[in-house]
Amino acid sequence: MKIAEGYYEHIISLHNLLEAWREFVVGKRARVDVQLFERNLMANIIKLNRDLEVGKYRHSDYHPFKISDPKPRNIHKASVRDRLLHKAIYRILYPTWDKTFIVDSYSCRNNKGTHKAFAKLETVARKISQNYTRPCFALKCDIKRFFDSVDHGVLMGLLRERIADERLLKLLEEIIFSFSVWIPGQARNDEEGKGMPLGNLTSQLFANIYLDPLDKFAKHQLKAKYYLRYADDFIFLADNPDELTGYLVEVARFAKSELELQLHPNKISLRKLKWGIDYVGYVALPQYSLPRKKTVTRIIKNIRRLLAAGDDVALANALPSYLGYLKHARSRGIVCGLERLMAPKGW
């Protein structure tokens, strides 16, 4: 079913913009740019609404910065005005599109996430291995530089397949083409028409829309019984490694020919369950699961750093996240080790 005429008016309505602001501002009111926008909130929202009504809206430039999450990432932050519009678009389009995605797509979706993705992997592995009595294999793949490689033309084509509202298409095009990235190794004249900013809320929805054809190719064309995807990491499971090798060839071809994407050659792995299947931060093994070793090492390093600095506030803020991560796997020994590490400092 196509998204018909009228969605644009719904998105840009004052009611939707105000509701989007109410959701957007949660946890952000201490930020200077948010405070400046809120100082003249109604005037700013009315101006945005009128610019959208008459077709004058133009997306502004981005503010780039780097984070470690844990690996370095380039984030591009849009203005508050633009991010408000992203929220207004997302809250209308997400419910419509979400129902079209496959069940086992777990990234940036309500009632999904990493823990449900890993729980499904554990369930599937137990089923394939017949309660860990038979072999189970997993083929794990990763898209190389996914956000940098998204082709604007391909993305717009996917949007046009479901959107009949031309004004809405023009608005989405304005957002999509507001950002381009140069990929090292490519000629400078190849930079236009590629890339999505990690900082945009709309990029979360666009990422799932972009990879949905890959999901459906895996499920409906390859007839893969067990396939899961979280962001740009996807995994096939089966009792036969030859079946998985066949999937690899076909999915790499489809990603390149239909989506202008490449699989990362260094992030393709074919493993037995008994060796451990590393996915979304945990390692599945017969009978139990473990937290990822690199993540545990990083947690211990950060706790030691905060203890040495005497930064009790930062440590108190970080601990719930660390313990929340560890509780989803066999980690009692690790938690006891953390308790011993912190005890001399009165924790």
N, C-alpha and C positions, 0 to 999 in steps of 0.2 A: 504494500500500500504506500502511495506517495504522500509526502507532506505537502498539503494543498496550499493554495493562496490563503492568506490570513494569518499565517504563523508569524510573519514579519511584524505585523501590527501588534500581535500578542507579545512578542519579545520586547518591542520598544515602548510598550505602554507604560505610563507613569506607575501604575500599580505593580507591574512586574519589575521595573527598575527599583522601586522602593523596597519590594520584597527581596530583591537581589542584594541591595545594600544591607538590609537587616542581616542577611546570612553572611555576606562578605566581611562585614566589620567585626565579627566575633573574633576576639583575641588580637585585634589589630589596632585598637583605639589609642594605644600609647605611641604609635608611629607618627612621625611628624607629617609625612605626606598625607596620611589618612586624616589627621587632625585638620590640616589645611583644607582638604576637600569638604570635610564635615562642617567647617565653620560657615560655609554658605551652601549647605547641603541641597536645599530645595532649588535654589537658583542653578546649581551645577547639574542637578538631575533634569530640570526643565530644559536647560540648554542642550544637554545630551539628547533628550527626547526630540527636541525641535531639529537639531542637526540631522538626526536619523530620519525624521519625517520628510525632510526636504532633500535628502541625499547629500548633505554637506559633510557628513562624518568622515574623518580620516584618522587612521590609527597613527599614534605618535611613535617616536623612536623608543628603543629599549635601553635600559641601564644594565650593562653587563657586569657580572661579578662571578667569583669562583667559590665553590664549596667543596668539602671532602665528605663523601657520603657512602662508603668510606673512601672511595677513589675520587680523584679530582673531577669535578663537573663544571661546565660553563653554564651559568644560569643567566637568562635575559629577562629582566623584570620590566613589565609594562607600567604605564602610569596608572594611578588610581582610577581615573576616568575609564581607561581602556579595560582595566581588570573588572570594574563594575559591569561593563558591557559583556565581557566574557562570562561573568556569572549569570547575567540575565539570559544569555543565549543558552548556556549549559543547563539551567534549571528547566528550560522548555524542551530542548532537543534531547537531552539525555534519556528521559523516560520513554520517549518515542523510539529511540534507536536501541536502547538496552534490550528490549524484548526480542530484537532480531538476532542478537549474538548467540553463539553456542553456549551451552551450559558450562562447559569447562574452560571458559575464558575468565580469568580471575583478577585481572588488574583494573584498578580504578572503577570498580562496580560495587553497588550496594550489596551487602551481605555476601561478599566474596573475600578476596585478600589472600595473603601468603599462607596463613594458617589453614584456611579451607583448601587451598591448592595442595598443600603438603598432606593434609588429612586424606584428600582424594587419592593422591599418589600412594599413600600407605595402604588404603583400601584396595586399590587396583593391584598393587604388588602382592598383597596377601591372596587375592583372588587368582591371579595368574599362577602363582607358585603353589596353589592349593594348600594354603596354610603352611607355607615355607617348606614344602616337601619336594617341589619341582623347581626347575630353573625359571628365573624371570630376568629379562634384559630390558635396559632402558637406553634409548637414543636421545641425547640432550643436545639441542642446537641453540644458537644465539645469532641474532641479526647483527651484522657488522655496522656500527655507527648508525643505529636505526634513526634516531631523531634528526641527525644531520643528512640522512639519505632520503628522507621522504620527498617524493617528487610532487610538486604542486599541481602539475597537470593531472597526474594519476589521482591525487586526492580529490580535486575538483570533479573529475569524472565519476568517482564513487559517490560524491555528494549529489551530483545531478541525477544519478540513477533513482534517487529517492525523494528529491526535493523538486516540486513543481513551482514554488514561489520564487520568481526571478529576483525580487528585491532581497529576499533572504540569501539567495545564492551570491548576489553581488556583495552583500555585507560579509559573508563568510570568505569570499575571495579577497576582500580588503584586508581581513585579518591574516589569512594564510600568506598573502604576498607581502605583508608588512615585514617579513623576516626571511632572509636568505643567508646561507652559510657557505663558506669556501671549504672544501674538503682537501686536506693535504694530498698531493699526488695528482690532483686534477688541474687542468688549465684554468687560469683565472676566469676565462669567459664561460666556464661551466658552472659558476657559482649561482647564477640567477635561477630561480625556480626549484631550489632544493632547500630542505631543512624546516624544522619546527622548533620554536623556543621551548626549553624545558620549563620555563616559568609560567606559561599560560595554562589556565584551567582548560581552555578549549583544546589544548594539545592532548590532554588525557583522552577526551572523546574522539578526537581525530585519529589518535594512535589506534584505538580499538576499531574504528571504522576502516582504517587503512589495512589492518592485519586481519580483518574479518574474512576477506576472500581466501587468505591462506588457511585460516581455521576451517572454512567450509570445503576447501580443496582437500585438506587432510581427512576430514570426516566423510565427505560425500563422494569424492573422486577416488582417493586412495583407499577408502573404506577402512580407515584405521579405527579399530575398536576403542583403543585407549590412547587418547591424545589430550594433553593439557597445555595451556599457555598462560604465562604471567608476564605481562609487558612484552619485551622482545625475546624472552626465553621460552622455548617450547620443548616438549618432551613426548616421545612415543614410548609405549611399553608393550611388550609381547613376550611369548615364550620361545620365540625363534629369532636369533640374531640376523639371519638372512632376510627375513621380512623387514626388519628395521633398516638394513642397508639399502634395500630397494626403495623404502620411503625417502631416505636421504637424497638419493639421486633425483627423484621426482620433485621433492619439495624445493630443492636448490634450483632446479630448472624453472619451476613455477614462480618462485620469489624473484628471480632475475627477469624473466620474460614478461610477467604481468605487473610486477610492483617495483621494478628497478631496484631491488634489494639483493644483497649478497649475504650468505652465511659466513660467520666469522670462522676462518679455518682452524684457529687455535682454540676454539670453544665448542668443538664438536666432540662428543664422547659417547662411547658405547660400552656400557658396564653391566656386570651381573649384580643382582641384588645383594649377594653375599659379599661383594667387594665394597658395597656402599653406593647409594645413588644420591648425589648432592643436588638438591633443588631448593630454591627459594629460601636459602639460609640454613637448611637442616640436611642431615644425612640419614637416609632410610636404610636400615639393615633388617635382616630377618629377626622378628620378635621385638625389636626396639628401634629407636631413633636417637641420634646424637645432634647436639648443636655443631655448627660448622667450626672447625678448628681455628681458622683465621679470625672468625668473629669472637671466639672466646679469648684468643690472644689479644685482640684489640680492646676488649672489655677490661681485662686485667691491666693492660698498659695504661688505659685511661684512668682507672681507679687509683693506680699507683701515682700517677701524675697529679691527680686532684688531692690525694692524701699528702703528698710532698708539698704541695702549694698551700695546704690548709684551707682549701676552698670548700667548706662544708655545704654551702648553699648549692653550688654546682653539683656536688656529689649527691646531695639529697634529691636534686631534680633528675639526675641520671639513673639512680638506682632502680626506681620502679620500671623504667624501660628495659634495663639489663635483666632484671629478675623476671619480667614479663616474657622476654625472649626465651630465657633459659627454661622456664617452666613447661614449655611445649615439647621438651625432649628429656632424655635421661641425663640429668645434670646435678644430682644430689651431691656428688663428690666435688663438682666445680663450685657449687654454692657454699659448701662447707669451707672450701679453700678461700673463697672471698671473705667469709666471716672471719677466718683466722687472720687474713691480711688486714682487715679493718679493725679488729678487736683492740690492738695496741693504741689506736687513736680514739678509742671510746665509742666506736660504732657497734 
